[in-house]
Amino acid sequence: MSGEERGIDRVLSVVERLRGDQGCPWDREQTLDSLKPYLVEECYELIDAIDGGDPGEHMDELGDVLLQVLLQAQIRSESGSFRFDDVANRLAEKLIRRHPHVFGDVKADTPEDVVRNWEAIKSSEKGEEGPRSLVEGIPRHLPALQRAQRVQGRVARVGFDWDDVSDVVCKVEEELAETREALLSGDAEHFREELGDLLFATVNLSRFQGINAEEALEAAVKKFANRFEALEARIHASGRSLNDCTLEEMDAEWDNVKRKSKVESRKSKVESRESRVEKVRRS
């Protein structure tokens, strides 16, 4: 960028100054450990921005995630370990090395071919003499649903998977029955174990159908929260509070909200379908 400072150079200078002797007291006292929760939080806010669909908000949140990367790189630079340029160069080298089908003469026609090559290259990079476990290397701090789906996906690559979705459903039903038995036994630890098995089997059903379990649960939580807010609004509109209502009254309002929500959902789907048809006609 002739005549202008590149954005990455500008923000690197800003971060270096924030961490300097005359910089910001808060930024100066941060450590790699103290920054960990902020990195996780910023990543989730970035996901919210992606879901929101606003490009401006998406850009802001990408910047916030980048700030966490730059702060960590600056801390390492101050100790003489590495600089941000080293991070960027190592990433470029790794991408080139792990994509020989793009930057070399290896053939990979399908995503499955790419994954197999990627795993083989990773193993060779680590200098592994014997076979590497398929379930190694999945981050321990991933949300449990996401980690379960990653583990299941890894073992499915070698055929350790169900043949038909009906088999997966049977497994979920089996685990539900065992969870009921554990609950009746009064053994809390046994119930905890069986409940975990039930959740794991449910994630397997989600994965088998090509659905992200984490996103499916998030959508269910959002739907429940929206409906509960609507329930609250109906009760407040009647001049009452939740504490004034019996469970039966709240259940009745909940059923009203669900019916209305389903009608609106069907209407939205019909309008969306009609809109797609109209676009096809115009094209």
C-alpha positions as CSV (number, residue, x, y, z in Angstrom):
1,M,0.0,0.0,0.0
2,S,2.1,2.9,-1.3
3,G,1.8,6.1,0.8
4,E,-0.3,4.3,3.5
5,E,0.7,2.1,6.4
6,R,-0.8,-1.3,6.0
7,G,-3.5,-2.3,8.4
8,I,-1.6,-5.1,9.9
9,D,1.5,-3.0,10.5
10,R,-0.6,-0.2,12.1
11,V,-2.3,-2.5,14.5
12,L,1.0,-4.2,15.4
13,S,2.4,-0.8,16.3
14,V,-0.7,0.0,18.4
15,V,-0.5,-3.3,20.3
16,E,3.2,-2.8,20.9
17,R,2.6,0.7,22.3
18,L,-0.3,-0.6,24.5
19,R,2.1,-3.1,26.1
20,G,5.0,-0.5,26.3
21,D,6.3,1.3,29.4
22,Q,4.0,4.3,28.7
23,G,1.1,2.1,27.5
24,C,-2.1,1.0,29.0
25,P,-1.9,-0.4,32.6
26,W,-4.5,-3.1,31.9
27,D,-2.8,-4.3,28.7
28,R,0.6,-4.2,30.3
29,E,-0.4,-6.5,33.2
30,Q,-1.9,-9.2,31.0
31,T,-0.3,-12.6,30.7
32,L,-0.9,-15.6,28.5
33,D,-2.9,-17.2,31.2
34,S,-5.0,-14.1,32.0
35,L,-5.9,-13.7,28.3
36,K,-7.3,-17.3,27.9
37,P,-10.8,-16.5,28.9
38,Y,-11.0,-13.4,26.7
39,L,-9.9,-15.5,23.7
40,V,-12.7,-18.0,24.3
41,E,-15.3,-15.2,24.9
42,E,-14.3,-13.3,21.7
43,C,-14.6,-16.5,19.7
44,Y,-18.1,-17.0,20.8
45,E,-19.0,-13.4,20.1
46,L,-17.5,-13.8,16.6
47,I,-19.8,-16.8,16.1
48,D,-22.8,-14.7,17.2
49,A,-21.8,-12.0,14.7
50,I,-21.6,-14.6,11.9
51,D,-25.1,-15.8,12.8
52,G,-26.4,-12.3,13.0
53,G,-25.4,-11.7,9.3
54,D,-24.2,-8.1,9.8
55,P,-20.9,-7.6,7.9
56,G,-19.9,-4.6,10.0
57,E,-20.4,-6.5,13.3
58,H,-18.6,-9.5,11.8
59,M,-15.7,-7.3,10.9
60,D,-15.6,-5.8,14.4
61,E,-15.6,-9.3,16.1
62,L,-12.9,-10.6,13.7
63,G,-10.8,-7.7,14.9
64,D,-11.4,-8.5,18.5
65,V,-10.3,-12.1,17.9
66,L,-7.2,-10.8,16.0
67,L,-6.4,-8.6,19.0
68,Q,-6.2,-11.6,21.2
69,V,-3.7,-13.3,18.8
70,L,-1.7,-10.1,18.5
71,L,-1.5,-9.6,22.3
72,Q,-0.2,-13.2,22.8
73,A,2.3,-12.8,20.0
74,Q,3.5,-9.5,21.5
75,I,4.0,-11.1,24.9
76,R,6.1,-13.8,23.3
77,S,8.0,-11.2,21.4
78,E,8.8,-9.4,24.6
79,S,10.4,-12.6,26.0
80,G,12.3,-13.1,22.8
81,S,10.4,-16.3,21.9
82,F,8.9,-15.2,18.5
83,R,7.2,-12.4,16.8
84,F,3.9,-12.1,14.9
85,D,5.7,-12.4,11.6
86,D,7.0,-15.7,12.7
87,V,3.5,-16.9,13.4
88,A,2.3,-15.8,10.0
89,N,5.3,-17.3,8.2
90,R,4.9,-20.6,10.0
91,L,1.2,-20.7,9.2
92,A,2.0,-20.1,5.5
93,E,4.6,-22.8,5.5
94,K,2.2,-25.3,7.2
95,L,-0.6,-24.5,4.7
96,I,1.7,-25.1,1.8
97,R,3.1,-28.3,3.3
98,R,-0.3,-29.7,4.1
99,H,-1.8,-28.9,0.7
100,P,0.5,-30.7,-1.7
101,H,-2.5,-31.2,-4.0
102,V,-2.5,-27.4,-4.5
103,F,1.2,-26.4,-4.1
104,G,2.7,-29.7,-5.3
105,D,2.0,-32.7,-7.5
106,V,-0.1,-34.9,-5.2
107,K,-3.5,-35.8,-6.4
108,A,-6.6,-35.3,-4.2
109,D,-9.9,-35.1,-6.0
110,T,-12.3,-35.3,-3.1
111,P,-12.5,-33.8,0.4
112,E,-12.0,-37.3,1.8
113,D,-8.7,-37.6,-0.1
114,V,-7.6,-34.2,1.4
115,V,-8.4,-35.3,4.9
116,R,-6.5,-38.6,4.5
117,N,-3.5,-36.7,3.1
118,W,-3.7,-34.1,5.9
119,E,-3.7,-36.7,8.6
120,A,-0.7,-38.5,7.1
121,I,1.2,-35.3,6.8
122,K,0.4,-34.4,10.4
123,S,1.7,-37.8,11.6
124,S,4.9,-37.4,9.6
125,E,5.5,-33.9,11.0
126,K,5.3,-35.2,14.6
127,G,7.8,-37.9,13.7
128,E,5.6,-40.7,14.9
129,E,7.1,-44.1,14.5
130,G,4.0,-46.2,15.3
131,P,0.3,-45.6,14.4
132,R,-1.3,-42.5,15.9
133,S,-4.6,-42.9,17.6
134,L,-7.4,-41.4,15.6
135,V,-8.9,-39.7,18.7
136,E,-5.6,-37.9,19.7
137,G,-5.2,-34.2,19.1
138,I,-8.9,-33.2,19.7
139,P,-8.7,-30.2,22.0
140,R,-9.7,-31.0,25.6
141,H,-11.4,-27.7,26.1
142,L,-13.9,-28.0,23.3
143,P,-17.5,-27.9,24.4
144,A,-18.5,-31.5,25.3
145,L,-21.0,-31.9,22.5
146,Q,-18.6,-30.6,19.9
147,R,-15.8,-32.9,21.2
148,A,-18.1,-35.9,21.2
149,Q,-19.0,-35.3,17.6
150,R,-15.3,-34.8,16.6
151,V,-14.4,-38.1,18.3
152,Q,-17.2,-40.0,16.6
153,G,-16.4,-38.4,13.2
154,R,-12.7,-39.5,13.6
155,V,-13.6,-43.2,14.2
156,A,-16.2,-43.2,11.5
157,R,-13.5,-42.6,9.0
158,V,-12.2,-46.2,9.4
159,G,-15.7,-47.7,9.3
160,F,-16.3,-47.8,13.0
161,D,-19.9,-46.5,12.6
162,W,-23.5,-47.6,12.3
163,D,-24.8,-49.0,9.1
164,D,-28.3,-47.4,9.2
165,V,-29.9,-44.6,11.1
166,S,-32.4,-47.0,12.6
167,D,-29.6,-48.7,14.5
168,V,-28.5,-45.3,15.9
169,V,-32.1,-44.6,17.1
170,C,-32.2,-48.1,18.7
171,K,-29.0,-47.2,20.6
172,V,-30.5,-43.9,21.8
173,E,-33.6,-45.8,23.1
174,E,-31.3,-48.4,24.7
175,E,-29.3,-45.7,26.5
176,L,-32.6,-44.0,27.6
177,A,-33.9,-47.2,29.1
178,E,-30.6,-47.7,31.0
179,T,-30.7,-44.1,32.2
180,R,-34.3,-44.7,33.6
181,E,-33.0,-47.8,35.4
182,A,-30.1,-45.9,36.9
183,L,-32.4,-43.1,38.1
184,L,-34.7,-45.6,39.8
185,S,-31.7,-47.3,41.5
186,G,-30.9,-44.1,43.4
187,D,-27.2,-44.4,42.6
188,A,-26.2,-40.9,41.6
189,E,-22.8,-41.9,40.1
190,H,-24.4,-44.6,38.0
191,F,-27.1,-42.2,36.8
192,R,-24.4,-39.7,35.9
193,E,-22.6,-42.3,33.8
194,E,-25.7,-43.5,32.0
195,L,-26.9,-39.9,31.4
196,G,-23.5,-39.2,29.7
197,D,-23.9,-42.3,27.6
198,L,-27.4,-41.1,26.5
199,L,-26.0,-37.7,25.5
200,F,-23.2,-39.4,23.6
201,A,-25.6,-41.6,21.7
202,T,-27.8,-38.5,20.9
203,V,-24.8,-36.7,19.5
204,N,-24.1,-39.8,17.4
205,L,-27.6,-39.6,16.0
206,S,-27.1,-35.9,15.1
207,R,-23.7,-36.6,13.5
208,F,-25.1,-39.6,11.5
209,Q,-27.7,-37.3,10.0
210,G,-25.1,-34.6,9.1
211,I,-26.3,-32.2,11.8
212,N,-24.0,-30.3,14.1
213,A,-25.1,-31.3,17.7
214,E,-23.8,-28.1,19.2
215,E,-25.7,-25.9,16.8
216,A,-28.8,-28.1,17.1
217,L,-28.8,-27.7,20.9
218,E,-28.1,-23.9,20.6
219,A,-31.1,-23.6,18.3
220,A,-33.3,-25.5,20.8
221,V,-32.1,-23.3,23.6
222,K,-32.9,-20.2,21.5
223,K,-36.3,-21.5,20.6
224,F,-37.1,-22.2,24.3
225,A,-35.9,-18.8,25.4
226,N,-37.9,-17.0,22.8
227,R,-41.1,-18.9,23.7
228,F,-40.6,-18.3,27.4
229,E,-40.2,-14.6,26.7
230,A,-43.4,-14.7,24.8
231,L,-45.1,-16.6,27.7
232,E,-43.8,-13.9,30.1
233,A,-45.2,-11.1,27.8
234,R,-48.6,-12.8,27.7
235,I,-48.8,-13.1,31.5
236,H,-47.5,-9.5,32.1
237,A,-50.1,-8.2,29.6
238,S,-52.8,-9.7,31.7
239,G,-51.5,-7.7,34.7
240,R,-50.0,-10.7,36.5
241,S,-46.4,-11.8,37.3
242,L,-45.1,-15.3,37.0
243,N,-45.2,-15.7,40.8
244,D,-49.0,-15.1,40.6
245,C,-49.5,-18.0,38.3
246,T,-49.9,-21.7,39.0
247,L,-47.9,-24.3,37.0
248,E,-51.1,-25.2,35.3
249,E,-51.7,-21.6,34.2
250,M,-48.2,-21.3,32.9
251,D,-48.5,-24.6,31.0
252,A,-51.7,-23.3,29.4
253,E,-49.9,-20.1,28.3
254,W,-47.0,-22.2,27.1
255,D,-49.3,-24.3,24.9
256,N,-50.8,-21.1,23.4
257,V,-47.3,-19.7,22.6
258,K,-46.2,-23.0,21.0
259,R,-49.3,-23.1,18.8
260,K,-48.7,-19.6,17.7
261,S,-45.0,-20.2,17.1
262,K,-45.8,-23.3,14.9
263,V,-48.3,-21.4,12.8
264,E,-45.8,-18.5,12.3
265,S,-43.1,-21.0,11.4
266,R,-45.3,-22.8,8.8
267,K,-46.3,-19.4,7.4
268,S,-42.6,-18.3,7.1
269,K,-41.7,-21.6,5.3
270,V,-44.5,-21.1,2.8
271,E,-43.5,-17.5,2.1
272,S,-39.9,-18.6,1.7
273,R,-40.9,-21.3,-0.7
274,E,-43.1,-18.9,-2.7
275,S,-40.3,-16.4,-2.8
276,R,-37.9,-19.0,-4.3
277,V,-40.4,-20.1,-6.9
278,E,-40.9,-16.4,-7.9
279,K,-37.2,-15.9,-8.3
280,V,-37.0,-19.0,-10.5
281,R,-39.9,-17.6,-12.7
282,R,-38.1,-14.3,-13.1
283,S,-34.8,-15.8,-14.0
